[in-house]
Amino acid sequence: MRSTIATILALLACSCATVRDDAEASAAAEVLATLESWSHGWAEADAAIAVQDYAEDADWTNAFGDRFQGRAALREGLEFIFSLGFVMAGESSGNQFAEVTFVTPDVALVRSKLIRVGQEQSDGSLMPDRHINHLRVLHRRDGRWLIVSHLISQALAKR
């Protein structure tokens, strides 16, 4: 009898772990999908696409220290940024990595890195390849993952 109860408890524990793992894997896929709208928006120079997964109260800071608070302000800022030919010159590779860490079931951190090649300075001179790191904080609100904070940094070549 004891071995039967122990077996049942072990099976229940395993099934709960599988459900949790499946749920976490599904949530991670949903979280990572938000990176696609950002990448697509940049590729198309379409600010509306780039900000579609940002919360109304999002906080965004780029590698140059420009900060926008709120999705509407970020969209307006990106419209300006996308109008600058030297910024839009070149291409971004896909993410070299994208790691999801769940702080709580409804809060996730996403670290990712991409390389931008062929971007120009404002004077038209070519920038060295840019290794760009992103740290995003996402919050699940009403069943949808939204970016509430996004910090971009650039790794400079070591001397």
NORVENRA-V896498 format. One record per residue. N is the residue number from 1. SS is DSSP state (a for helix, b for strand, c for the rest). PSI is psi in whole degrees, 0 to 359 (* if undefined). BURIAL is # if it has 24 or more other C-alpha atoms within 12 Angstrom, else .. Layout:
# NORVENRA-V896498
N:SS:PSI:BURIAL, N:SS:PSI:BURIAL
This chain:
# NORVENRA-V896498
1:c:314:., 2:a:320:., 3:a:327:., 4:a:315:., 5:a:317:., 6:a:319:., 7:a:315:., 8:a:315:., 9:a:319:., 10:a:318:., 11:a:319:., 12:a:317:., 13:a:317:., 14:a:317:., 15:a:324:., 16:a:319:., 17:a:320:., 18:a:317:., 19:a:315:., 20:a:314:., 21:a:318:., 22:a:317:., 23:a:318:., 24:a:321:., 25:a:320:., 26:a:316:., 27:a:319:#, 28:a:319:#, 29:a:319:., 30:a:318:#, 31:a:312:#, 32:a:334:#, 33:a:335:#, 34:a:337:#, 35:a:331:#, 36:a:318:., 37:a:322:#, 38:a:310:#, 39:a:317:#, 40:a:319:., 41:a:318:#, 42:a:317:#, 43:a:325:., 44:a:359:., 45:c:45:#, 46:c:102:#, 47:a:326:#, 48:a:319:#, 49:a:316:#, 50:a:327:#, 51:c:6:#, 52:c:337:#, 53:c:18:#, 54:b:143:#, 55:b:156:#, 56:b:328:., 57:b:26:., 58:b:152:#, 59:b:123:#, 60:b:132:#, 61:b:129:#, 62:c:181:#, 63:c:346:., 64:c:5:., 65:c:5:., 66:c:131:., 67:b:136:., 68:b:134:#, 69:b:120:#, 70:c:144:., 71:a:320:#, 72:a:317:., 73:a:322:#, 74:a:317:#, 75:a:314:#, 76:a:317:., 77:a:319:#, 78:a:325:#, 79:a:318:#, 80:a:311:., 81:a:316:., 82:a:342:#, 83:c:350:., 84:c:109:., 85:a:321:., 86:a:329:., 87:a:320:#, 88:a:352:#, 89:c:145:#, 90:c:188:., 91:b:152:., 92:b:136:#, 93:c:168:., 94:c:169:., 95:c:131:., 96:c:327:., 97:b:158:., 98:b:112:#, 99:b:133:., 100:b:131:#, 101:b:127:#, 102:b:120:., 103:b:318:., 104:b:174:., 105:c:339:#, 106:c:7:#, 107:b:127:#, 108:b:146:#, 109:b:138:#, 110:b:121:#, 111:b:134:#, 112:b:163:#, 113:b:139:#, 114:b:167:#, 115:b:129:#, 116:b:125:#, 117:b:135:., 118:c:9:., 119:c:153:#, 120:b:157:., 121:c:169:., 122:c:338:., 123:c:4:., 124:c:352:., 125:c:150:., 126:b:133:., 127:c:149:., 128:c:159:., 129:c:134:., 130:b:123:#, 131:b:106:#, 132:b:123:#, 133:b:141:#, 134:b:137:#, 135:b:117:#, 136:b:143:#, 137:b:125:#, 138:b:145:#, 139:b:129:#, 140:b:118:#, 141:b:127:., 142:c:40:., 143:c:4:., 144:b:135:., 145:b:124:#, 146:b:142:#, 147:b:122:#, 148:b:340:#, 149:b:139:#, 150:b:117:#, 151:b:128:#, 152:b:134:#, 153:b:157:#, 154:b:129:#, 155:b:121:., 156:c:153:., 157:c:137:., 158:c:143:., 159:c:*:.
